[in-house]
Amino acid sequence: MNLVQEVKALHTENAEKDKQIAHLERRVMDLEQSSRMNDVIITGLHIKPGSYAHAVSMENGEPIDLDVNGH
């Protein structure tokens, strides 16, 4: 293969790779957008310091007595 043909082949390969990159970039943007659609933002809550375990053991604002096994 002469030099001109080799350069043309490289340009063709480059163009194909550019198309593939553009396609993959669009795919990443679509995936990021769909993941953001599932996000939930909650505002206006007053958070008191405490542990998560204590928070989940509360029922109607009153602590629940749990045994060692969490029952």
C-alpha positions in Angstrom: 0.0 0.0 0.0 1.4 3.4 -0.9 1.5 6.3 1.4 -1.6 8.1 0.0 -3.8 5.0 0.4 -2.5 4.5 3.9 -3.4 8.1 4.8 -6.9 7.7 3.3 -7.4 4.5 5.2 -6.4 6.2 8.4 -8.7 9.1 7.7 -11.6 6.6 7.2 -10.7 4.8 10.4 -10.5 8.1 12.3 -14.0 9.2 11.0 -15.5 5.8 12.1 -14.0 6.2 15.5 -15.3 9.8 15.8 -18.8 8.5 15.0 -18.4 5.8 17.6 -17.2 8.3 20.2 -20.1 10.6 19.5 -22.6 7.7 19.8 -21.0 6.6 23.1 -21.1 10.2 24.4 -24.8 10.5 23.6 -25.4 7.1 25.3 -23.6 8.3 28.5 -25.7 11.5 28.5 -28.9 9.5 28.1 -27.9 7.2 31.0 -27.0 10.1 33.2 -30.3 11.8 32.5 -32.3 8.7 33.2 -30.5 8.2 36.5 -31.2 11.8 37.5 -34.9 11.2 36.8 -35.0 8.7 39.8 -33.4 11.2 42.2 -35.6 12.6 45.0 -34.8 15.9 46.7 -36.5 16.5 50.0 -36.4 20.0 51.5 -37.9 21.5 54.7 -37.1 18.7 57.1 -35.7 19.5 60.5 -33.0 17.0 61.3 -32.1 16.3 64.9 -28.7 14.7 65.7 -28.9 11.0 66.4 -28.1 7.6 65.1 -29.8 5.9 62.2 -30.6 2.9 64.4 -32.5 5.2 66.8 -34.3 6.9 64.0 -35.6 3.7 62.6 -36.7 2.4 66.0 -39.1 5.3 66.4 -42.8 4.8 65.8 -45.1 7.8 65.7 -42.5 9.9 67.4 -42.2 7.5 70.4 -39.2 5.1 71.0 -40.0 1.4 70.6 -38.4 -1.0 73.0 -36.5 -3.5 71.0 -34.9 -6.7 72.3 -31.4 -7.7 71.4 -32.5 -9.3 68.1 -34.3 -6.1 67.1 -37.8 -7.5 67.7 
